[in-house]
Amino acid sequence: QVQLVESGGGLVQPGGSLRLSCAASASIFTLISMGWYRQAPGKERELVVNLTNDYRTNYADSVKGRFTVSRDNAKNTVNLQMDSLKPEDTAVYYCNARTYRGASLWGQGTLVTVSS
């Protein structure tokens, strides 16, 4: 079973930037896609961005133009660069991966707080 470990969360002021990373315990080429979800207090988990193995992306409208997903194949990581952060971006961010066998894997989550 592939393990996912997120890092990079923290507290940032509105307008600031953060970079999240998700490290997979196996080659990311064994996965159909990787991406990021988030869950704000009292809300359902929602898609932030998905990145397929053939580099197709699907961003949530709320983050388009501000967030950028990338992958480092050599390090088996997927990164999320978050710029122009807003208070409404505050949430626990979860790394997600989908396997060719249809499983959906999750990391433990990392908290992002946008506040002055």
C-alpha positions in Angstrom: 0.0 0.0 0.0 1.4 3.4 -1.0 1.7 5.8 1.9 1.3 9.6 1.4 2.9 12.1 3.7 2.1 15.8 3.5 4.2 18.7 4.7 4.4 22.5 4.4 1.2 23.7 6.2 1.2 26.6 8.6 0.0 30.1 9.4 0.3 32.8 6.7 -1.1 36.3 6.3 -3.7 37.1 3.6 -1.9 37.6 0.3 0.9 35.4 1.3 2.2 32.1 -0.1 2.7 28.6 1.1 4.0 25.4 -0.6 2.7 22.0 0.3 4.4 18.8 -0.6 3.1 15.2 -0.7 5.6 12.4 -0.7 4.6 9.0 -1.9 6.3 5.8 -0.7 6.3 4.3 -4.1 6.8 5.6 -7.7 4.1 8.0 -8.6 4.0 6.3 -12.0 2.1 3.5 -10.3 -0.7 5.9 -9.6 -3.3 7.1 -12.1 -3.5 10.5 -10.5 -2.5 12.6 -7.5 -4.0 15.7 -6.1 -5.1 17.9 -3.2 -8.4 18.2 -1.4 -9.2 20.4 1.5 -11.7 20.5 4.3 -12.7 23.7 6.1 -14.3 23.6 9.6 -17.9 22.6 9.3 -17.7 21.9 5.6 -17.3 18.9 3.3 -14.0 17.9 1.8 -13.6 19.4 -1.6 -11.3 19.0 -4.6 -8.5 21.6 -4.9 -6.7 20.2 -7.9 -6.1 16.9 -9.5 -3.1 16.0 -11.6 -3.2 12.9 -13.8 -0.2 10.8 -14.9 -0.4 12.4 -18.4 -0.2 15.8 -16.8 -3.8 16.9 -17.2 -5.0 19.1 -14.4 -8.4 20.0 -12.9 -8.5 23.0 -10.6 -11.3 24.2 -8.4 -12.6 27.5 -9.7 -11.9 29.1 -6.4 -8.1 28.5 -6.7 -7.6 29.0 -10.4 -4.8 31.5 -11.1 -3.6 31.3 -7.5 -2.6 27.7 -6.9 -0.2 25.6 -9.1 0.3 21.9 -8.9 3.5 20.2 -10.0 5.3 16.9 -9.7 8.8 15.7 -9.1 9.1 12.3 -10.6 12.5 11.6 -9.2 11.4 12.4 -5.6 7.9 10.9 -6.0 6.3 14.1 -4.8 3.5 16.3 -5.8 3.6 19.9 -4.8 1.0 22.6 -4.4 2.2 26.2 -4.6 -0.4 28.5 -3.1 -0.2 32.2 -3.8 -2.4 35.2 -3.0 -3.9 33.2 -0.1 -7.3 34.3 1.3 -8.8 33.6 4.7 -11.3 31.3 3.0 -8.4 29.1 2.0 -8.1 28.1 5.6 -8.5 24.3 5.8 -6.9 21.0 6.4 -5.3 20.0 3.1 -5.2 16.4 2.2 -3.0 14.7 -0.5 -4.9 12.1 -2.5 -3.8 9.4 -4.9 -5.7 7.0 -7.0 -4.3 3.6 -8.0 -4.9 1.6 -11.2 -6.8 -0.9 -9.0 -9.4 1.8 -8.1 -8.2 2.6 -4.6 -8.3 6.1 -3.3 -5.5 6.8 -0.8 -5.2 9.7 1.6 -2.5 11.4 3.6 -2.9 12.5 7.2 -3.6 16.1 6.3 -1.8 19.4 6.9 -3.4 22.5 8.4 -3.2 25.8 6.5 -4.4 28.9 8.3 -4.7 32.2 6.5 -5.1 35.0 9.1 -3.8 38.4 10.0 
